[in-house]
Amino acid sequence: MSPADQLARKRFFIIGAVRLAGAVTIALAVAITYGRIDGVPGEVGYGLLALGVIEMVVLPQLLVGRWKSPPPQE
């Protein structure tokens, strides 16, 4: 496997891990919002929900844009 392939594979798994972390954050936020976790105010759940959506939708797109290969020069 070439170094470029290894780098692409690493980046692919990082983007997947970021999306998975966002999904876990959203699940935790929903549990807090519905009162399934005692001692944590519901407002914290709403904040985590917003953070999870950003982490799951926006952050991977920023990473893709940053890591995108430049167009080939002719």
Secondary structure, 3 states (H helix, E strand, C coil): CCHHHHHHHHHHHHHHHHHHHHHHHHHHHHHHHCCCCCCCCHHHHHHHHHHHHHHHHHHHHHHHHHHCCCCCCC
